[in-house]
Amino acid sequence: MTTADFAPIFSALIAGCALAITGLIGVLVPRAIAAFERRTGVALTDQQRAAVMQAARTEAGMLETALQQGVVRLSQVTPTNGAMLDRATAALARVPEAAAAVGTTPAAMASIIVGATDTTKAVLSPGSKP
């Protein structure tokens, strides 16, 4: 027998070992990451960031609707406005755990909401200023 005869056997053994190692890594790595997060208290994930951003987008959409209906004036859409801070607080209340993990404050959330709001569709009544 030559080495060419053993090549299929060795390649099958190597593939089997690689599959076993990949399976172990797939099981052990998430467990190791979870243990690290438990020990350090850091559990910042993309899902948490996405939850905070989605809450901001939702609030921005509601603000756009209020602008179009004339309930809110364009001049009121500033991050320092009390009504915008109230909207930011309400948005953060919808995702409290994610907001706490990301460390988003109402002032930062108000800035995100104002930045995400499309003010080009705001309805201006005749003679009013933005």
N, C-alpha and C positions, 0 to 999 in steps of 0.2 A: 504494500500500500504506500501511496505517496501522500505528500502533504495536500495535494489537490483533492484527495478523497476525504480528508478531514475538514476541509474548509467549510462545507455546508453545516457540519455538526458544530464547529466552533462559532460560526456566525449565528446559528440558532441559540447557542448558549449565551453568547454576548448579548443578543437581542433580548433574551429572557431576563438576564441580569439587569439590563438597562430598564426594562419594563418594571421590574421589582423596585429598583432604586427610584424611578420616577413616581411610582405609587406611594412609596414611603415619604418622599419629599412632599407630595401632594397632601398627605395626611399630617405630617409633622410640622411643616412650615406654618399653616394657619394656627395650629396649637401654640407654636412658639411665639407668634405675633400676638395672640390673645394673652398669653402669659406676660409678655412684655408690657402690653397695654394695662393689664391689671396691676403690675408692680409699679409702673411709672405714673399711672393715672392719666396718661395721654391716650385719648381715643378719638383723635381727629380723623374723620374719614371724608371721602368725597361725597358720600350721601348726606352727611351733616351740612357740608358747605352748600350742596345743591338744595337742601331743604330750606336753608336760610334765604338763598337767592330766589327760590320759587315763591316764598312768602313775600319777598320784596316785589317780584314781578306781579303777583296777584294784587298786592296793594296798589301798585302803579297802575294796573288796569282799572281798578275801582276808582282811582283818582282821575284817570282819563275820562271815565264815564261821568264823574261828577263835574269835570270841566266842561264836557260837551253839553250837559244838562243845565249848566249855569249855576249849579249849587256852589261851586268853588270858583273863585276868580283866579286868573293867571298870576296876579301879583301875590297871591297867598302861597304859591308853590315855591317855597324856599325851605331849606333844611332847618333853619332856625325858627320857623313859624311854630307856634304851640300846637296848632291843628296837625301839622305834619309830624311833630314829635308824638302826638297821640296816635296817629296812624301807624307810626313806626313801633310804638309800644304794643299796639294791637297785633301787628304782624309778628312781632317777636313772641307774643303770648300764644300764637298758634303753633309755634315750633320751639317750646321752651328748652328742651334738652339739647337740641342742635344749636340753638342760639347760645346757650351756656357753654357748650363745648367749643364753639368757634370764638366765643368772647365778643359777640356783637353787642354794642351799646345802642340805645335808642337814637342817639345823635348820629352814629355811623349808619344805622338802618335808615334814618330819615334822608341822609345824603344819597344812599343807594336808591331809595324810592324816587326821590326827585330826579336823579340821574336817569332812571329807567322810564320815567313818564314822558310820553310823546305829547308835547304841548302844541304841536303844529295844528292839531284838529280842534283846539279850544275855540269855543264859540264866543265871539265878542259882540256884545250888544252895541247898537249905534251910539257913538259918543263916549264909550267906555275906554279906559286905558288898561293895558295889560299889567 
